[in-house]
Amino acid sequence: MTTTVPNPVLRVAPATPAEAAAHFCASLRFYADVTDVAAALAAGGDPGFVMLDSRSAQSWDQGHIPGAVHLPIALIPERAGDLFDESVPVVTYCWGPGCNGATRAALALAELGYQVKEMLGGFEYWVREGFAYETWQGPQCRDADPLTAPVAGACGC
């Protein structure tokens, strides 16, 4: 007797095209990727959003995105009103994909009435994709990691 092993990818049927479109459209409303954030910031002028680094002071000193506002998660309820305009979207980031600090910061801001997006990849991918960052010692930049970003040119997405 032959037993058929179910295809692990299709064990659960894919969503309908309409369900998939709704899901992915919603996802883009909640998330921005590092490359898009960097491009918006590099374009000059007002990018239309503010960056929030939700990590500790020690982490901020180790490295952060230039122009970001430093506000640890625990301080968001008491300090957000002094730092942010409710009409300007806030893009949150934390360490990286293994950390949910940016998600918790986005939730705290949304509960206070702010429009928010989370930057996928966090500070880790900002650095790994070769974008400049600031430390307590001054500006820094590393070469792009070829496993996360093209060495030359754009990814094309």
C-alpha positions in Angstrom: 0.0 0.0 0.0 1.3 3.4 -1.0 0.8 6.3 1.3 0.7 9.8 -0.3 2.5 12.4 1.8 0.6 15.7 1.5 2.5 18.5 -0.1 3.5 20.7 2.9 3.1 23.9 0.9 -0.5 23.1 -0.2 -1.6 21.2 2.8 -3.7 24.3 3.5 -5.2 25.6 0.3 -4.1 29.0 -0.9 -6.4 32.0 -0.3 -8.6 33.1 -3.2 -7.1 35.9 -5.3 -9.5 38.4 -3.7 -8.5 37.3 -0.2 -4.8 37.4 -1.0 -5.2 40.9 -2.5 -7.0 42.2 0.6 -4.3 40.6 2.9 -1.3 42.0 1.0 -2.9 45.4 0.6 -3.5 45.5 4.4 0.1 44.4 5.0 1.5 47.3 3.0 -0.6 49.6 5.1 1.2 48.4 8.3 4.8 47.8 7.1 7.5 49.6 5.2 10.8 48.1 4.2 14.2 49.5 4.9 15.0 50.3 1.3 11.8 52.3 0.9 12.4 54.2 4.2 16.0 55.0 3.2 14.9 56.2 -0.3 12.2 58.5 1.3 14.7 59.9 3.7 17.4 60.4 1.1 15.1 62.2 -1.3 15.5 65.4 0.8 12.9 67.6 2.2 10.1 66.3 4.4 9.5 62.6 3.9 6.0 62.8 5.3 6.8 60.6 8.3 9.0 60.6 11.4 11.2 57.7 12.5 11.0 56.3 16.0 13.7 54.2 17.6 12.1 52.4 20.5 15.2 50.8 21.9 17.2 51.6 25.1 19.6 54.5 25.4 22.5 52.0 25.3 21.2 50.6 22.0 20.6 54.1 20.6 24.2 55.0 21.4 25.4 51.8 19.7 23.7 52.9 16.5 20.6 54.5 15.1 19.1 55.9 11.9 20.0 59.5 11.3 17.1 61.8 12.1 15.2 59.2 14.1 13.6 60.2 17.4 14.7 58.1 20.4 11.8 57.1 22.6 11.9 53.8 24.5 8.6 51.9 24.5 7.9 52.4 28.2 8.0 56.2 27.8 5.7 56.4 24.8 2.5 57.0 26.7 3.9 59.9 28.7 6.2 61.5 26.0 4.7 60.9 22.6 2.5 64.0 22.8 5.6 66.2 23.3 7.5 64.6 20.4 5.0 63.8 17.7 2.3 65.5 15.7 -0.8 63.3 15.4 -1.1 64.3 11.7 2.3 62.9 10.8 2.7 59.1 10.5 5.3 57.5 12.6 7.5 54.6 11.4 8.8 52.5 14.2 11.9 50.3 14.4 13.8 48.3 16.9 16.7 45.8 16.7 15.6 43.5 13.9 13.3 40.7 12.7 13.9 38.7 15.9 12.5 41.6 18.1 9.0 42.7 18.5 9.8 46.1 20.0 8.8 48.0 16.9 5.5 46.2 16.9 4.9 47.1 20.6 5.9 50.7 19.9 3.5 50.9 17.0 0.7 49.5 19.1 1.4 52.0 21.9 1.3 54.9 19.4 -1.8 53.6 17.6 -3.6 53.4 20.9 -2.7 57.1 21.4 -4.2 58.0 18.1 -1.1 58.1 15.8 -0.9 56.7 12.3 1.9 54.1 12.3 3.9 51.7 10.2 6.6 49.3 11.3 9.9 49.2 9.4 10.6 45.6 8.5 14.1 44.3 9.4 14.7 47.1 12.0 18.1 48.6 12.7 19.8 45.3 11.8 18.7 45.4 8.2 19.3 49.1 7.9 23.0 48.4 8.7 23.1 45.1 6.7 21.7 46.9 3.6 24.6 49.4 3.8 22.8 52.5 4.9 24.6 55.1 7.0 23.8 55.2 10.7 25.0 57.3 13.7 26.6 56.1 16.9 27.9 57.9 20.0 31.2 58.1 18.2 29.7 59.7 15.0 28.5 58.5 11.6 29.2 55.0 10.5 28.4 52.9 7.4 29.2 49.3 6.4 29.2 47.6 3.0 25.9 46.0 2.1 25.6 42.3 3.0 25.1 40.4 -0.3 22.6 38.1 1.4 20.3 41.0 2.2 20.9 43.6 -0.5 22.4 43.8 -4.0 26.1 44.7 -3.9 25.5 47.0 -6.9 22.3 48.6 -8.1 18.8 48.2 -6.7 16.9 45.0 -5.9 14.2 45.8 -8.5 11.2 45.3 -6.2 
